[in-house]
Amino acid sequence: MNTIEIEDRLGITFCKRQEVAVERGEGSYVWDEDGKKYLDFTAGWGVTCLGHSHPVITQAICQQAKKIIQNPNSGFTYSPSRARLLTVLSKLLPSGLTKLYFANSGAEANDAAIKLARKITRKSKIVSTLGSFHGRTFNTLSVSGGRDNTEKYLPSLTENRFVPFGDKEKICSMVDSETAAVILEPIQGEGGVRIPDSDYIAFVAKLCKKNGVLLIIDEIQTGFCRTGKFFAIEHSPEDIEPDILTMGKGIAGGFPFAAFAVSERVDRQINKGDHGGTYCGNPLGCAVATSVITYLDQQDIAGRVARIGRGLLEQLKLIALKYPQLIVSTRGQGLLCAVELKSDEIVAELTQACMEKGLLVTPTRNRVVRLIPSLLVNEDELKAGMYLLDLALTSVVQNQGVK
Ligand SMILES: Cc1ncc(COP(=O)(O)O)c(C=O)c1O
């Protein structure tokens, strides 16, 4: 049996859809078991921000693994590795966020944020947005506004409410004195790279403040330079001061790790034992995150991403002009880019065609193919990606017989 047959027979196939067994990766490329090379414009769901097997990451893993991986009575004992991460990350947090906690996945960080918001406010209503995605634990699915995931697990937590993303009027009518928190992505990633008006997040922040409601900003996909700023809320013309900000994905460049930061007001109301977990803030994850974040900061990767992202978007716009029968629009911020297509069928066909040509892309909701390359992708790799995307679009046109 080959890898695909073994996985299909013995693993639970929740969502394996692409018949490629990836053996290894380096930089922007991965290789399958047979040695076929693919350009990876998925960055493992936006995670491998420094590309695959970057020495910053592999060295951090090796060095820390030789020292200690898991603290005795983790959580009870102190850790120099965790202290180093706290020092580095706290300097980069948006204003008003003063304390950090570490988790193992984005969903877990959001879950904790919601749990703490309920404890602090003693209220249970969470306002979220349609099309949002905050994770796959039951609690986070309950505040995720994409039906394909949430409707299978009904009844969800009944007090949560959804409003259209970017709609100021609707969110005003939903946030009230019964609301514990609003949870919001600065840009909806899984929802199809939806970018709100530049003043939207500031508007929601003021609304929350006025009503004594906590604002949870989910930067799990958008944080760590992905959009051309260290955190995406920094694009806002006004300073945003969330009560809780959640982080994951790029934080440790591929090592499973996540975090949330809280304001002083929130921190004052968190007590020992309110949250925890066996692996939370483990020395190995902390060491990797420290190395990744230091690299992102010292090399000004946010500036690089902003510049390269503009170039990528221009190239995508040219491609869109060539295929008006398939492409509705292109958009993006930094290296979080989207090609919106005319139907879900075209998304599936294009994703498959890209894979056959040697380009890995991420299909997502609202008829979008997402392009989220490594933040260190170079000009040649971007050109190669656009060439392969162009070839894939041509083959979709040929298969459909559309002109
Ligand atoms: C905005 C956002 N929040 C939360 C999550 C969940 O993170 P994880 O898959 O690490 O649990 C994701 C994952 O795609 C995400 O994009």
The ligand as an ORCA input file, in Angstrom:
! r2SCAN-3c Opt
* xyz 0 1
  C      -9.045     33.637     11.716
  C      -8.843     32.246     12.241
  N      -9.129     31.982     13.523
  C      -8.957     30.759     14.042
  C      -8.483     29.717     13.273
  C      -8.301     28.365     13.877
  O      -6.940     28.102     14.076
  P      -6.421     26.595     14.286
  O      -6.697     25.860     13.017
  O      -4.963     26.741     14.600
  O      -7.196     26.045     15.419
  C      -8.182     29.947     11.934
  C      -7.717     28.847     11.070
  O      -7.766     28.880      9.877
  C      -8.361     31.242     11.400
  O      -8.100     31.527     10.122
*
